[in-house]
Amino acid sequence: MLDSKSPFTRTAMEGMRALVCGASKGIGRATAKAFAEAGCRVILCSRDEEELIGLCASLPGPGHSILSLDLENTAEVRVAISALIEDEPIQVLVNNSAGPPGGRLLENEIEEFEAPFKRHLHAAHTITKLLVPGMVESGMGRIVNIISTSVREPIPNIGLSNTLRGAMASWSKSLSRELPECITINNILPGFTNTGRLESLAASIESKTGRSKEDIHSTWLSQVPIGRLINPEETANAVVFLCLPHSGGIRGVSLAVDGGRMRSI
């Protein structure tokens, strides 16, 4: 949540509509709150309708709404998003969804690639194609993809996720060369963040490798110079920054919010 010291005022993005996917928990939830604080009318998208209803009621400002949607169903995504923009465009899109379970890449069957790619790459591409004309009409569009530091430094024991995130990063960079000048697309690369997803990932690695959760967490934190997990609100603030009207010069970048974990420049 934004505080009194935040650079984002309540009117920084007033009048804009923001679609936040994966908004029911973790980074998506924090991002939705941050956009509402900045003045956006937020469309909260997730499969968990009950969580969305509670979150929507808690957001500051008027005009927020929910969209219960399975991003793996491409046809459903196309119909739902088309209805959203029938009368009014959306200026901000946050592509965000739960990642696949952990494990060594060679342990994955080819069928296991299908669902994660549908809810990430396929959904992001489908939604983006639908929203771009309205962004052009508005004279401004901002697209941010929540992916992972693994696009630069693959993380052991999450081979399928590494592959998926790399595909998203390449898709985004390619689009950054094609989109109209008024639209930017960028990536956020979260590090080890204090969310349920991290706990789920630790449990998945534990079941497949036999390592304890305590050992897994200790290994993760030993790689982070700040010595702690990232708060979802820290990541959310970075997302909002990339979407501000005055951030139009930032295009095609992958911004890490990882506490300095990555060793690459």
ZIKA-V238690 format. One record per residue. SS is DSSP state (helix for helix, strand for strand, loop for the rest). OMEGA is omega as a letter, one per 30 degrees, with the letter a starting at -180 (999 if undefined). Layout:
# ZIKA-V238690
SS | OMEGA
SS | OMEGA
This chain:
# ZIKA-V238690
loop | a
loop | l
loop | a
loop | a
loop | a
loop | l
loop | a
loop | l
loop | a
loop | a
loop | a
loop | a
loop | a
loop | l
loop | a
loop | l
strand | a
strand | l
strand | a
strand | l
strand | a
loop | a
loop | a
loop | a
loop | l
helix | a
helix | l
helix | l
helix | l
helix | l
helix | l
helix | l
helix | a
helix | l
helix | l
helix | l
helix | a
loop | l
loop | a
loop | l
strand | a
strand | l
strand | a
strand | a
strand | l
strand | l
loop | a
loop | a
helix | a
helix | l
helix | a
helix | a
helix | l
helix | l
helix | a
helix | a
helix | a
helix | a
loop | l
loop | l
loop | a
loop | l
loop | l
loop | a
strand | l
strand | l
strand | l
strand | a
loop | l
loop | a
loop | l
loop | l
loop | a
helix | l
helix | l
helix | l
helix | a
helix | a
helix | a
helix | a
helix | l
helix | l
helix | a
helix | a
loop | a
loop | a
loop | a
loop | a
loop | l
loop | a
loop | a
strand | l
strand | l
strand | l
strand | a
loop | l
loop | a
loop | l
loop | a
loop | l
loop | l
loop | l
strand | l
loop | a
helix | a
helix | l
helix | a
loop | l
loop | a
loop | a
loop | a
helix | l
helix | a
helix | a
helix | l
helix | l
helix | l
helix | a
helix | l
helix | a
helix | a
helix | a
helix | a
helix | a
helix | l
helix | a
helix | a
helix | l
helix | a
helix | a
helix | a
helix | l
helix | l
helix | l
helix | l
helix | l
helix | l
helix | a
loop | l
loop | l
strand | l
strand | l
strand | l
strand | l
strand | l
strand | a
loop | a
loop | l
helix | a
helix | l
helix | l
loop | a
loop | a
loop | a
loop | a
loop | l
loop | l
strand | a
helix | a
helix | l
helix | l
helix | a
helix | a
helix | a
helix | l
helix | l
helix | l
helix | a
helix | l
helix | l
helix | a
helix | a
helix | l
helix | l
helix | a
helix | l
loop | a
loop | a
loop | l
loop | a
loop | a
loop | a
strand | l
strand | l
strand | a
strand | l
strand | l
strand | l
strand | l
strand | l
loop | l
loop | a
strand | a
loop | a
loop | l
helix | l
helix | a
helix | l
helix | l
helix | l
helix | l
helix | l
helix | l
helix | l
helix | l
helix | a
helix | a
helix | a
helix | a
loop | l
loop | l
loop | l
helix | a
helix | l
helix | l
helix | l
helix | a
helix | l
helix | l
helix | a
helix | l
helix | a
loop | a
loop | a
loop | a
loop | l
loop | l
loop | l
loop | l
strand | l
loop | l
helix | a
helix | l
helix | l
helix | l
helix | l
helix | l
helix | l
helix | a
helix | l
helix | a
helix | a
helix | a
loop | l
helix | a
helix | l
helix | a
loop | l
loop | l
loop | a
loop | l
loop | a
loop | l
strand | a
strand | l
strand | l
strand | a
loop | l
loop | l
loop | a
loop | a
loop | l
loop | a
loop | l
loop | 999
